[in-house]
Amino acid sequence: MKKQGKRTILLENPPCVLGYGSVVGKKEHEGPLSAEFDSYTTDSFFGEKTFEKAESKLQKTALKTALRKADCKPDDIDNIFAGDLLNQCIGSSFSLREFGIPFIGLYGACSTMALSVGLASLFVESGAAEKTAAVTSSHFCSAERQYRFPLNYGCQRTPTAQWTVTGSGAMVLGKAEKGVSIHAVTFGEIEDLGIKDANNMGAAMAPAAASTLLHYFEDTATGPEDYDVIYTGDLGYVGTQALYMLLEREQVDIRCRHSDCGLLIFDREKQDVHAGGSGCGCSASVLCSFVMHRFEQGDFHNILFMSTGALMSPTSSFQGESIPGIAHLLNIRKD
């Protein structure tokens, strides 16, 4: 691998996606992508006693699905990269403790899927690992309880608010002669334009998405027209419009090439999700279902996938801090 430009890493022997899995909640399964997911749960507890344990079970289910599709056992995986939105990432650590795989815990907020897949790819490319895995998750109920209000409080949500996706996505990566592979990784920098509204994540994350995408285009001397689709993670409606505005200031127009996972996973006209979906599980479950299926069907050959995250905590919000954003990008191709 080699560095290209200021921030992009090109993988000259790109690792392939050997297997992937997705699992979502009832509301997500009722959305437009219903037929794409590997499995779903009909209740918020997924057969567990708490929302947090349910989220851990989402990760376990997604990872087991990815391992099965890759024809791998846990012992075949050298490292697993994982994270979630819960304090101390307990969704990941508690879900993965039974697998016996060396664990590298990450926190990138809702950018965690691109972050984990990017790092897992670099491990394979560098020879530090033969096979790696990446997984993340989110859960509407556990996220609401931690970041906003308990569900039984019954507060009214603002129009800019997004619905945290109950879901998980997992990928197994390794060397293969052909297939869907990770060709480049761009890790983003923290951007903060002073947004303080915890119910407007899209506006907080859009500057980071614009920054990472512009750096990638500059590093690779490419533009929107060079890709089949440019996916963002979970900007939702408000963040998507902000992203268009920020890019157009730099004479870059991605409208005809862009799609947002937070707008794909729900039907905003029929489902009460306000500005769209969000959460680690949003881009993860869409990538590990809908996007991968399009590659398999020959619809895609070269895309950009960029997960976005808001680097906040309840403590920082209570102290009146603004919400920093981050975005990490993958160039995914099918050879």
N, C-alpha and C positions, 0 to 999 in steps of 0.2 A: 504494500500500500504506500501511497505517497500523498503529501500535502499539495493541494491545488489552491492557489490564491491564498487568501488570508485565513479562512476558516474551514474549508472543505477538505475532506479526506477521500481520495479515490481508492477503491478496492480493486486491484488489478486481477486478482483471482477471486471474484466475488462469491461469498457464501450463499448457498441456496436455501430456500424454505423447504425443509423436509416434511414438515407437518404443521398443521394449525388447528385450533379449536376455538369455539365461541359458545357462550351460554349467556342468556339474558333473563330478565324478569317478565312478568305477565304483561305489563304495559308496553314494553319494548316488543314483545312477541305479537302484540295487537297492532303494531305499526306497519309501515310500508315494506319493511325488510323481513317480515315474518318468516318466509320460507327459506331465508338465507342461513339462519342460525342452526348450530348443531343440536342445541337443546335449550330448554327454558323451564322456569319454575312458575307454578301457578299461584304461589303465595310469597309474601315478603320474607318469610322465615326459612324457606327452602328445607323444611323439616328440622330446623335447629331451634334453640331456645332464645337466641338473641339475633339482632340484625347483624352484629359484627361476626358472629359465627356463621351466619348465612353468607356473608361476603367471602369469608375464607373458603366455604364450600364451593362458591362460584369459581374461585381460582383453581381449586383442586379438580373440579370437573373439567374446566377448560384445558388444564395442563394434561390430564389423563387422555383427553380427546386428541390433543396434538401429538402426544407420545404414541398413541395407537395408530394414528395416520402415518406417522414417521416410521412405524415398525421398530420402535425403540423402547427400551426399559429405562427406568430411572438411573440404573448403573451405567448406562451408555452416555449419559449427559455429564460433561465435565464441570459446567457451571450453570447456574440459573440466575438471571437478573430480574428482580421483581420489586414492586413498590405499589403503594395505594395512597388513599387520602387520609386514612385514620392516623391518630397520634401514634408515633413510633412505628408506623407501618405494620400494625399487628394483623391486618388482613392478610398480608403476605407471609410474615414470619410464622404465624400460627397455621396457615394452610400448607406451608411447604416443609414443616418440621418432620413429617413422616416419610418424605421421599429420599432422604439421605443424599441429596445433591449439594455440593458446595454452593452456598448462598451468598449473592452479592446484592445487598439491599440498597434501593435507590429511592430518592424522593425528587420527583420533578413535577409534582402536582398532576394536572391533567395531561402534561407532556410526557408522562412516564412510558407510554408504549413506544414512541419513537426513540426516546432515550435508551430504553432497555434493549430494543432491537439493534440500535446503532452500536452500543457497547458490545453486545453479544456477537455482532458481525465482526467487529475489530478483533475480538479474541480469536475467532476462527481464522480470519485472514492472517493474523500475525503468527499463527502456530501455537498460541498459548492454550488452545483447546481444539479438539476435533469436532465436538458437537456441543452446542449451547442451547439454552432455552430462555425465552423472555415471556413474562406474564404480568398482567396488572388487572385491577378491578376497581369498581366503585359500587355503591349501593345507595339508593335514594334515601332510605330511612336512616342509615348510619351517618351519612353526610349531613343531612338536615339537623340531626341531633347534635352533631359536633360543631358545625359552622353557623347554624342559624337558630332555629327553635325546635323543641321537641314537637313531634307530630300532633300530640293531643292539645298543644297550645292553639292550634287552628288559626295561625296568623294569615293575613291576606298577602299574596305574592304580587310583586310589582310587575308591570308589563315587560320590563327588561330582564326579569329573572329567567333562568334556565332550569330545566328539570334534570337533576342528576340521574344518569343512566344506571340502572341496576344491571350489571353485566360484567363479563370478563372475556379477555382474549389472550391466547397463548400461541407461541410459535417455537418450533424447533429448527435450529439452523445448523448447517454443516456443509461439507464439500460434496459437490455432485457435478457430473459432466454437463448437465443442462437442467433448466427449470427456471422458476422465478427466483431472482437473486437481488441482493443489496449491492448496488454499484457505487454509491457514494453516501457519505454522512456529513451533515453540517450541524454542529452544535451551536446553539444560539447564545446570545448575550442577554443579560437582564435589562429589560426596558421598563421604565416607570414614568408615566405622564401625569401622575398625581391622582388617579382615580381612587376614590375611597369607598364607593358604594359596593358592598358585598353582594348585592343583588344585580350587579351589572358586570359580570365576569367577561362578557364579550368585549366591552370597551377597554377593559384592563389588559386583555391579552392581545388585542389587534396590533398594537405597536410592535410587540415582539415578533409576531408573525410576519409583519411587513419587513422588519429588519433582517430576519433570518433569510427570507426569500430573496431580498435584494442582494444580500451578501452571496448567496448561492449563485444567482444569475451572474454576478460580477466575477466570481471565482471561476466559473465554468464557461463563461462567454456564451451563455445560452439565454433563451427567453421563453415566455409562456407558450409560444407556437411550437416549441421543440418537444412538448409533452402531450400525451393523450389527455390527461387530467391532472389538475393540481388539487390535492385534498388537504383541507385543514381539519384540525381535530374537533374542536367544539366551540367555535366562535358564535354559533347561533346566528340569528338574523341581525341583531344589533352589531355584533362584532364583525360579521361579514361585510356589512355596509361600511363600517369604519375602516376595514382592511382595504376595500376598493378605493376609498377616498385617500388614504395614506399612500397607496401605490401610485395612484393617478397623479399625485403631486410630483412623483419622480418619473412621470411619463411611462408608466407600466400599467397595462390593462390586462387583467386576468379573467374578466367576467365570463368570457365565452369558454374558458378552460377550467374554471374553478367549481368545486363542490365542497360542501362542509358536512362532516359526519353528523354534527348536531342538528342539521336540517334534514338529513337523510333518514335518520333512525325513527323519527316521529312524524306524524301528520299534524302540522300545526293548526289546520282547519278543523280537524275532527277530535284531536286529543288536547287536553288542557295542559300544554307545556310552555305556554307563553312564547319566549324567544327561541325555544328549541332545546336540544339536549346538551348535557355537559358531563363532566366526570371522567376519571381515568378509563372507565369501562366503555365510554362512548366511542372514541376512535379505535380502541382495542378491539371491540366486538365487531365494528364495521370493517376494519382491516382484515380480521381473521374470518370473515364470512363473505360479505358482498364484494369487497375489492379483490380478494383472492379468487373468488369464483369467476369474476370478469377476466382475470388473467387466464384461467383454465379454459374459458370459452373462446379465447382469442380476441376479445374486445379490446384488451389493453396489451401494450408491449413496452411502454415507457412512461412512468408516472412519477410525480412527486407526492410524498406523503409527509405531512407536517403536523405533529401534535403540539397543542398549545396549553400552557398552564399558568395559573395564578398562584404566585408564591406567597400566600397569606397564611395566617393562622388565627384562631379565635383571639389569642392574646394580642397580636398585632392590631387586629381590628378594634378591639376594646380600648387600645391605647391610642387610637386615632391615626394609625399609620396608613399610608397609601398602599396600593396593591401592585407589587412588581409582577411583570409578566415574563414568560420564557417560551421559546419555541425551538424545537429540534426537527430536523428535516432528513428524510431518506429519499434517495433516488432508487426506485425499484423497477427492475426490467425483467422481461422474459426473453431468453435467448432462443 
